[in-house]
């Protein structure tokens, strides 16, 4: 693929947790608790923070709350790791406004989603992305998640967007790992690829992704970092062992209730609260018991892998 535009460099890589937003008992944003989970992840060695994504419950927050959560992450990171802010709005105008504000608040990059609710044509989708990119100097990662948002960013759209220099990366959350190779074949190395679905993280990293935007890292950061490090070192035997141990938990990231499941796992590991904001409700009954069983089994057996 050729382009006359020189793209910006993607300045981040590695394990980037999609950080949760914490709520108090009245379901108001608890900034102190949110800063605590952000800080713990940075201290444990993650390579960046993705805030206000799906797991961060972006679309359940007010405009003011989104900006407060982002400010908290920028203060916690203090330049040690990049902070990537999700841009998820109902309209292009609102996305443009948040992108402008995110830069002023200190975000290092943006993760831009399609406009929520409305299912666009390819032209409309590309126009949305171009409009956001035009108002910010920040590098942008596009977020492709067809199962969650009913919108797919096909390789042809990506090829057409190659002339936007600050669109530098794609978070790939399609469940088919062949997408990584399809995008590389269509666009070469124009866009940095990131695995965005936990239960295809191994495949994505092996197939050329330079990082992993992860949900379960909120509960198991050390194990996520160990998996990434083993793949990067070419120690696929160790990577496969970690992945096979991890996969029952990683499947939680692919479920409709991923936010509730990840927050419950986070709580069971002593790292946060399972409180979510409606319309989501905390897990209950057999599903809650299933997730607790998976977390407890993983916690009890991780030492067998030297984790």
N, C-alpha and C positions, 0 to 999 in steps of 0.2 A: 504494500500500500504506500502511496506517495502522498506527500503533503508539503506545500510551500511554507507552512507555518512551523516555526520552531516551538515545540511544546515546553511548558515548564517541567522541571524535574519533580517527581513524586518524592517528597522528603521524608517518608515514613515507611516502615516495614515491620515485620515481626508479629507478635501477639498483641492485639488491640481489643481489650474487652469492651463490649457494648454495655456500658455501665448502667446500673439500675438507678432510678430516682426513688428516694426513700420518703415515706409518708408517716405522719404521727397518728395517734389514735383517732383524731378527728378527720383524718385523710387530707390534711393540709401538708404541703411540701415541708419536709423536715430537712432544712439545709444543713444543720449540724450533722445529722446522720448521713446525709448524702455526701458531705465532705469526708466523713469518716470512711465510707466504703471506697471513695475515690482515692483517698490517701493510702489506704491499706494496699490497694492494687499497685500504686506507683512504688511504694516501699518494697513490695515483693518482686519487682523487676519487670512489670509489663512494659511494652515498648511504646505505648500511647494510650489515650483515653478517647473512646467514641461516646459522646453524650447525646442525649435527646434522639436516640434511635428508637426502634421498635421496643427493645427491652427497657429503654428509658422512658417509655410511656409518653412520648412526645405529644401525641394527639389527645391525651387526657389532661394536658397542662394549659394554663392560660398563657397569653403572650408574655406577661410579666414574669410568671414562674419559669418559663423557658429561659429567659434572659438571666434570671437569678441562678438557675442551675449551671448555666454556662459560665457565669462569673465565678461560681464556686470552684468549678473544675480548673479554670485558668489560674486561680489563686493557689490551689492545691498543687498543680503541676509545676508551677513556678519555673517554667522553662526547662524542666528536667525531661519531659516527654511532650510530644505534640498533643494538642487537644483538637479533636475533630468534631464539629458540631453538626448534628442532623438538621436538615431543612425539610420539614414535612408540614405542608399547609394545604388548605382547601383551594387556594387560588394562586396564580402566578404572582400577582401583586403582593400578596402576603409573604410568599417565599422570597421575593426580591427584597422586601423590607427587612425580613429576618436576616438574610444574607448580609445586608449592609450593616446591621446592628452587630452581628456576630463578629465581623472584622473589628469593629470599634471596641468590642468587649474583650478582644484578645485571642479569639480562636485562631489556630494555626492553619486550619483547613475546614472544608465543608463536605458533608455527605448529603447529596441532594437526591430526594425522592421525587417520583412523579407527584403531581397534584392529587390530593386525596379525593376519594369517592368517584369522581368522574373518570371514566375510562377513555383515554384519548386515542386519536389516530397517531400514526408514526410522526406525521408532520406536527401535530399539536404537542406531542411529547418532546420532540426535538426543540420546538420553539420555547417550551417551558424551560428546558435546560439552558438554552442559549440566553434566555432573558436573565436567569439568575447569574450565569457566568459573566454577563456583561457588566454587572454592577459591583463586582468584587475583584480585587487582585489576588484573592486567596486561591490556592489549588483546590480542585473539586474532585471528589470521588462520587460517581454515579452509583445508585443503589438499585440493583436488579433483583426483584423478589416477586416473580409472577404468582406463586401460590398465595402470598399474603395480600398483594395489592392489585391483582388481576391485570397487571400491565407488564409486558415483557419488552426489554430493550434488546432488539435483535442486532446481530452483528452488522447488518447493513446500516442501521441507524448509528451505531458506534462509528462506522467508517465515515459517515457523513459528518459526524461531530468532531472528526479529527482536526478540523481547521480552527477549533476553539482552543487556544493554547493553554488555558488554565483548567480545562477538563483533562485530568491526568491519570485517573484510576477508575476501576470498576469493582464494586463489591458484588460478587456473584453468589446469589442465594437461590438460584435454580437448583432443584434436586438432582439434575442430570449432570454428572461430572464431565460429560463430553463437551459441555459448554466452554470449559477452559480452553480446550484445543480449538474449538470452532472460532472463538474470539481471537486467539493467537493466529490462526490461519487467515482470518479476515483482516486483521488489523496489525499483524506483526507485534512488535513491542511498543507500539504507540501508547498503549494504556497499561499501567501496572494493574495486575489482577490480585484481588484479595478473596480468599475463601470466606463466604458469608453465612454458610449453613454448617453448623458444627459437625453434623454426621457425614459431611463430605470433605472435611478439613484435610484429612490425610491425602485424599485423592487430589484435591486442589493444590496443595503445597507440592506434591510430587510432580504434578503436571505443569507447574510453572508459576503458581501464585507466589507473590513475594511477601504475603502476610495473611493473617487470619483475624477477621473481626468476629469475636467469639462471645456467646452468651454464657456458657458454663464456666468460663474463666472467672466469672464473678464468685463462684463457689469453690473452684479448684484451680487457682492461678498457677501454683507450682507445677501441677501435672500438665497444664496447657503449655507452659514454657518448656517443660521437658520434652513433650511431643514435638514441638517446633524445633527445638535444638537438635534432637536426634535426626530429624529429616534433613536439616541444614548441614549436619555433619556427615550425611550419607550413611548413617547407621540405621538402615531400614529394619534390621532385625529387632533392635530396641524400639524403634518407632512403631512397628507393628504390634509388639507386645503391649506398649502403652495404649495404643489405639483400641486394641481388642478389649482391654480392661475398661477403657473410657467409654466405648461406644454405647452401651445401654443408657448412660447418662446423656451423651451427646444427642441421642435421638429425641430427647425432650425439646431441643431447640427447633425441631421440625414440626412440632405439634401446634394445633390451634391455640392451646393454652400455654405456649412457651413462656410468656412473661410470668404467669403465676407459678409455673413449675420451676423456673430459674430462681425466682425470689424465694420459694420454699426451700430449694436446695441451699441457697445462700444463708437463709435463717438457720437451717439445720447444721450448717458448718460454722455457726456463730459469727456471721459476717454482715447481717442485715435483717430486715423484717420482711415477712411475706405479705405485708399489706399492699394492696393494689387499689387503684381508683376505679369505681364503676364507670362504664358498664362491666368491667372485669370484676370478678369476685374471687377471693382466695379459694384454692382447691379444697374439696370436701369429699367425704366418703371414700369409696374404693380408689379413686384416682389419687387422692391425697396420700392414702396408705401406700399405694404403688410407688409414688415418687419418693416418699420417705424411705421405703425399703431399698430402692436403688441407691439413694445417697448413703444410707448406712452401710450397705454392702461395699460400696466403693471406698468409704472411709476406713472400713475394717480391713480391706485387702490391699490397699495401695502400698503398704510397706513391702509386700511380696515383690514389687517391681523396683524397690529401692527408692520410692518416691516419698 
